[in-house]
Amino acid sequence: MTKKIDIVRDYVAKGDYKNAMKLVKGFTKTIGADDRSQVTRAYECYINPEFYKQLGKDIDKEIAAGIEILIRIYGQAAA
């Protein structure tokens, strides 16, 4: 049986950050609350960029911060 964390690691290795974020935003044990909050915000910026622009968020910066957390916690991206 494949664990969700293994699926996330695979997504990160492949550079599929959107799907990795979609899973990670529901995690509680392998990621801290602050990191999970940032990953959730990054995922939301992927799917609702106009809304977050209206809130004054820098979409690219938010997504990059989420990706950085994914790589730090769940492994390196494929080169």
N, C-alpha and C positions, 0 to 999 in steps of 0.2 A: 504494500500500500504506500503510495506516494504522499508524503506530508506536505502541507501547504508551504512550510518554510523552504522545502526543497524546490517547490514550484517557483517560489519567489527568487531563490538563488539562480535558477535556470533563466527566468525572465531577465534578471539583472545581467547575467553573463551574456545574454543575447542582445542587451540594450533595449528591451521592451519594458521601459520604465512605467508607462501608463498602466499596464496590466499588473506589474509588480506593486505599484502604489494602491491599486484597487484592492488587492489582497491585504497588504500591510496595514491599511487604515483600520482594519478590524482586529489586528493583533494587540495583545496586552502583555504577553510575557517576554517577548524577545526585543521589545522596543520601549523606550521610556515615553512618558506622556508628552513631553515637549517635542520629541522627535516625531512621534505619531501625529501630533497636531500639525506639524509642518508638512509631513508627507500627505496628510489629508487635505490640507490647503493646496498643496501642489497638484494633487489629483483633481481637486475642484477647479483649479485654474485651467487644467487640460480640458475639462468638459464644459465649463461655463466661463470662458475667458472674458466675454463682454461684461458680465456681472461684476467680476473682480476688477476690471478696468474702471467701472463706475465707482467702485469703492476706493480707488486710488492705488491699487496694488500694481506692482511691476510684475507682469505675468511671467516673463522670462526669468526674472530673479527668483520668484517663488518656486517655479518648476526646477530651476538649477539647484536650489537649496534642498528640495525634496530628493532629487537624484543623488546629490552628495551624501545624504543620509543613507539612502539605499545602498550605495556603494560601500560606505563606511561599515555598515552593519551586516549586510548580506553578501558582500564579495565584490570583486572587481568586475568591471565591464569587459567584454571581449575587445581585444585590440583590433 
